Amino acid sequence: MTAEAKERGRLRLALFLLGVAGWLSLGLAAQLGLISWEFARQAGVVLSLLVFAILIARSLLRRVRS
């Protein structure tokens, strides 16, 4: 495995963990009554779309560079 492939794997893992942490924190905030469940759901969708957009953008940039 090349160093570039390892770096891509680390980035994917970091973004995945960021998404999971975001979902968990939104759920906890909703459970504690700090935000509504509807807001938590909508913010979770936006968070997921943001993570996917970052992954897609990096993939497209990598293809353009090569």
N, C-alpha and C positions, 0 to 999 in steps of 0.2 A: 504494500500500500504506500502510495507516495505521500509526501508531506502535505501536498495540496488537498488530497483526498481526506487526510486526517483532519485538516483545518476545516474543511466543509462539514465533516461529520460533527466536529465540536460545535460549529455554528448552529447546525440543525438541532443538536441536543440543547444548546443554550436557549434557542428560540422556543423549543418545545417546553422546556422547564419554565421559561418566562410566561408562556401561555397558561400552563398548569397553575403556577403560583397566582397569576391574575384571576383565574377562575375561582380558585380556592379563597382568595381574599375577598372577592365579590360575594361569594356565598356566605362567608363568615360575617361580612358587614350586613348583609340582608338578614341573616339569622339573628344578629344582635339588634336589629331594628334601626340601624344607622341609615340604610337606604332601602327603598322598596324592592320587592322581588322582581317587579317589571323592569325597573332601572337596571338591576343586576343582570337580568337576562339580556337586555339590549346592549349593555356595556360589554358583556361576554361575547356577544356576536361581533361587535366592533373590534374587540381585542383579537378574536380569532381571524377576522378578515385582515387585520393589520399584520399579524404574524405570517399569514399566507402571502400577502402582498410583498413583504420583505423577502421571503424565500423565492418568489417568482421573479422579482426584480433582480436579485443577485444572480439567478440562473440566466436571465436574459442578458445581463451585463457580461457574464462570463462567456456567453456565446458570441456576443458582439466583439469582444476583445480577441477571440481566437479566430 
